[in-house]
């Protein structure tokens, strides 16, 4: 069979052309509809994923807020106490001076003298949290207790009365005859170092103070 027999005449083309145009238009329309449907499905899927992510984020934020509320209810009374006694917050150097001055005034025979060094970052313990800095201030005491029991009473009074967290770093006690000053006064000579710890969100230093009575 010769392929030339399948050629259409002009009259046949005039009859087929409108139908071919309609077929091509229908195919194009079908392609557009399918493409639009696919795009809409993708858009709806992305919107659903975004909505799911927002819901998960909102749920996590709600859980975090609930945990924060629970933690606050649990720990806020303790922090209130810590703020009240000066452990959390800025150092209260004036209160330290008042306590030590009164202690020396109430015990004149001890000849109590003290010095307060500038505040520095603590080396006795690490920071308990990334946004919480531990500061330490050294307080040095020089005094003449009548005996070791009296010295212990002074140290306990300081740890009990000073705002902050006083940590005794050490004491050096000179007995009569062990130092020139102890020989001349005929009594014990004590030198004790405290570090008063404070916890704060703000890193700062305060100039040192010295005093005595």
C-alpha positions in Angstrom: 0.0 0.0 0.0 1.4 3.4 -1.0 1.6 6.0 1.7 0.5 8.7 -0.7 -2.9 7.2 -0.6 -3.3 8.5 3.0 -2.8 12.1 2.0 -5.8 14.4 2.7 -7.2 16.6 0.1 -7.8 20.2 0.7 -11.5 19.6 1.2 -10.8 17.0 3.8 -8.3 19.3 5.5 -11.0 22.0 5.7 -13.2 19.5 7.5 -10.5 18.1 9.8 -8.8 21.4 10.7 -11.5 22.7 13.1 -11.6 19.3 14.9 -7.8 19.3 15.2 -7.9 22.8 16.6 -10.5 21.8 19.1 -8.6 18.6 20.0 -5.4 20.6 20.6 -7.3 23.3 22.6 -8.8 20.5 24.7 -5.4 18.9 25.3 -4.0 22.3 26.3 -6.9 23.0 28.6 -6.5 19.6 30.2 -2.8 20.3 30.7 -3.6 23.6 32.3 -6.2 22.0 34.6 -3.8 19.2 35.6 -1.0 21.7 36.2 -3.2 24.0 38.2 -4.5 21.0 40.3 -0.9 19.8 40.9 0.2 23.4 41.9 -2.8 23.7 44.2 -2.0 20.3 45.8 1.6 21.4 46.4 0.4 24.7 47.9 -2.1 23.0 50.1 0.6 20.5 51.2 3.1 23.3 52.0 0.4 25.3 53.9 -0.5 22.1 55.9 3.2 21.6 56.7 3.6 25.2 57.8 0.5 25.0 59.9 1.7 21.8 61.5 5.0 23.5 62.3 3.3 26.5 63.8 1.1 24.3 65.9 4.2 22.3 67.1 6.0 25.6 67.9 3.0 27.0 69.7 2.7 23.7 71.7 6.4 23.9 72.6 6.1 27.6 73.7 3.1 26.7 75.8 5.0 23.8 77.4 8.0 26.1 78.0 5.7 28.8 79.5 4.0 26.2 81.7 7.4 24.9 82.9 8.6 28.4 83.6 5.5 29.1 85.6 6.0 25.8 87.6 9.7 26.6 88.2 8.8 30.2 89.3 6.2 28.9 91.7 8.7 26.3 93.0 11.9 28.5 93.3 10.7 32.1 93.7 10.3 31.8 97.5 13.9 30.6 97.7 15.1 33.4 95.4 13.2 35.9 97.5 15.1 34.7 100.6 18.4 34.8 98.6 17.7 38.4 97.6 16.8 39.3 101.1 20.1 38.1 102.6 22.2 39.4 99.7 23.3 36.2 98.0 21.6 37.1 94.7 22.1 40.7 93.5 24.8 43.3 94.0 27.2 43.1 96.9 26.2 45.1 100.0 29.5 46.6 101.1 27.9 49.2 103.4 26.2 46.5 105.3 29.5 44.6 105.7 31.2 47.8 107.0 28.4 48.3 109.5 28.5 44.7 110.8 32.3 44.6 111.1 32.4 48.1 112.8 29.7 47.1 115.3 31.5 43.8 116.0 34.7 45.7 116.8 32.8 48.3 118.9 31.1 45.5 120.9 34.5 43.8 121.5 37.0 46.6 122.1 39.7 44.4 123.6 40.0 42.5 120.3 41.3 45.6 118.4 39.4 44.4 115.3 40.6 45.8 112.0 39.4 44.9 108.5 39.9 45.6 104.8 37.6 44.9 101.9 39.2 44.2 98.5 37.6 45.0 95.1 35.1 42.6 93.8 36.4 39.9 91.4 35.1 36.8 89.6 35.0 33.9 92.0 37.6 31.2 91.9 36.0 29.0 94.5 33.2 27.7 92.4 32.0 27.7 88.8 29.0 29.8 87.6 25.8 27.7 88.1 24.3 29.1 84.9 25.5 30.7 81.7 23.8 34.0 82.4 24.6 34.0 86.1 28.0 35.3 87.3 29.5 34.4 90.6 31.5 37.3 92.2 33.7 37.1 95.3 35.0 39.9 97.6 37.8 39.3 100.0 37.5 40.6 103.5 40.6 40.4 105.7 40.3 40.6 109.5 43.1 41.3 112.0 42.1 41.0 115.6 43.3 39.8 119.0 41.0 37.3 120.6 41.4 36.3 124.2 41.4 32.6 123.3 40.5 30.3 120.4 36.9 30.0 121.5 36.5 33.8 121.3 38.0 33.7 117.8 35.5 31.0 116.7 32.6 33.1 118.1 33.8 36.1 116.0 34.0 34.0 112.8 30.5 32.5 113.4 29.1 35.9 114.0 30.5 37.2 110.7 29.2 34.2 108.8 25.8 34.7 110.3 25.4 38.5 110.0 27.1 39.4 106.7 24.9 39.7 103.6 25.9 37.4 100.8 27.5 34.0 101.3 30.7 34.4 103.5 33.2 31.6 102.9 36.1 31.3 105.3 39.3 30.8 103.3 41.6 30.4 106.2 43.0 31.8 109.4 46.5 32.3 110.7 46.9 32.4 114.5 50.0 33.7 116.2 50.4 32.6 119.8 52.2 34.7 122.4 55.9 34.6 121.7 55.5 33.6 118.0 55.4 37.2 116.6 56.8 40.5 117.7 53.3 42.0 118.0 52.0 39.0 120.0 55.0 39.3 122.3 54.4 43.0 122.9 50.7 42.6 123.5 50.9 39.3 125.3 47.9 37.8 123.6 46.8 35.9 120.5 47.0 37.6 117.1 44.6 36.3 114.4 44.4 37.1 110.7 41.4 35.5 108.8 40.4 35.8 105.2 36.8 35.6 104.0 35.4 35.5 100.5 31.8 36.8 100.3 30.1 35.3 97.3 27.3 37.0 95.4 25.4 35.9 92.3 24.4 38.5 89.7 23.4 38.8 86.1 25.5 42.0 85.8 29.3 41.8 86.0 30.7 44.7 87.9 33.4 45.6 90.3 33.3 48.0 93.2 36.3 49.9 94.5 37.7 48.5 97.8 37.0 49.9 101.2 39.1 49.8 104.3 38.0 50.4 107.8 38.7 49.7 111.4 37.7 50.4 114.9 
